[in-house]
Amino acid sequence: MTTTTPLPTPIPTHTTDPQHIAVVGGGMAGMLAALVLARDGHRVTVYERDDTDLPDTADEAFDDWDRRGAPHARQSHAILARLRRILRERAPDVLDELLAQGATELSVERILPPDITDREPRPGDDDLVLLCCRRLTIEWVLRRAVTAEQGVVWRGGVGVAGLLAESSSVPGVPRVHGLRLDDGTTIEADLVVIGGGRNSPVLDWIGELGGARPDEEQSDAGIVYLSRFYRLRDGQELPLLTKEGGGGDLGYIAFAGFYGDNRTFSITFGVPTTDRELMAMRDEGAWEAAIRTLKPLEPWTTDGLADPITGVESMARLRNRIRRFVVDGQPVVTGLVVIGDAAVATNPWYGKGCSLAGIAAEELSRALSEHGRDRVALAHAMDQAVRTELEPHYTVAVRQDADRMKLHGAMRDGSEPDPMAVATRDFILNGLLPATRVDPDVFRAFFRAFNMLDAPDALMADPLVLQGAMQAHATKAERPPAPRLGPERDEFLAVMAGATGR
């Protein structure tokens, strides 16, 4: 078991105008905002509905911590390079503690495909590091840091019922100045930050104030998320990534292996919501039989490697969603900032949620530093940050999910698949991905885009990437057939049925 090290607190960069900020929600978004803003010199109070003591160790957190407000707590997670960079710059003690707790770093040199012969480092490689860690370990480390931070008051077991507001200098736009708690008490604050997750009632709270309704878009992600965690046996090491990587997409189902912390790893499937037969994977016997049919997972399923430490955990009702709080050039409310999944949520298969929360926290810090108590300017600054830094990731998630659902629907009902979706999939599978396996610069560009260090559209706008991908695509007929990653759907279902006797 990993020992716990003290969390040194870096000296904050104090603002010349400290404010009292109420943060609603003690999940990733709320904690990241609280930590960054407190280290800017603001006074922060966090209101977290869950009333649970912090476990003594990260392993105890994974085993017993009841995080009802985080239904995906025991699903696969990773800290993308974008969030790792934010932590390195704004909370290096948190990054150090994650490593002390056994988080696994995947740097460029560690995952560079074996067919790439040029293995010389490139400028920027220091940023290209993915941090693999269980979600509850991330939350446990952050909670320790936030609750120990000077300038932060943590109020656990305290629910929020609504917002306090009054008329502002802008006609028809309420100005929020505090909170109403479940017990009827009221709290004054200079600024309210909502980080309450996908199920936050913030739109209802804004509606109660009588202002305009925020714009909202949403779409079905099209998958159910299934995960199971494992711990290595004594003397065993984490599985090495093969030439086929650690996952794949069979068309009817997607899968991946995820490194964890403290000698753990997980295997996750994205199951189409329309394919009820595949939900048989929730049976542990069916799960274990199914994962052993998939070639990229062979290093993860070797006999004697590891033991399961959870059942098959599921997460459903996944949606992409974005909310905009400036409508027709005017804030719907001032004195209120909404971040994290309560503002922008994407399909968790892409692993962007924690990084989107970190970006929002960083942008809020920057906006407060620039605009101080000018609440209208603050609202516009955060709206601009959403549109430039966050919305592009939402847009690409929606497009990818729509294409995948079109292809899967055609596969199931035998209809003619969408030509554009087919062409896009073909170019990625037979052009872009083969190019990443042989070209070090294309690989790095792909890794940067995946890890949110570059804008999502930067990858396919890069001439070198396009050239490499088109060259690879032009020679697809000359390459030997790609290795079969797994069985056809009927065979996959038969394997599961055989394991359960159904």
Secondary structure, DSSP 8 states (H G I E B T S, - for coil): ---------------SS--EEEEE--SHHHHHHHHHHHHTT-EEEEEES------SSHHHHHHH---TT-TTTTS--EE-HHHHHHHHHH-HHHHHHHHHTT-EEEEHHHHS-TT-------TTGGG-EEEE--HHHHHHHHHHHHHHSTTEEEEET--EEEEEEEE-SSTT-EEEEEEEETTS-EEE-SEEEE---TT--HHHHHHHTT----EEEEEE--EEEEEEEEEE-TT------BTTBTEEE-SS-EEEEEE-SSSEEEEEEEEETT-GGGGGGGSHHHHHHHHTT-GGGGGGS-TTSEEE-S--EEE---EEEEEESEETTEES-BSEEE-GGGTEE--GGG--HHHHHHHHHHHHHHHHHHHTT-HHHHHHHHHHHIIIIIHHHHHHHHHHHHHHHHHHHHHHH-----HHHHHHHHHIIIIIHHHHTT-HHHHHHHHHHHTTSS-TTHHHH-HHHHHHHHHHHHTGGGS------S--HHHHHHHHHHHHT-
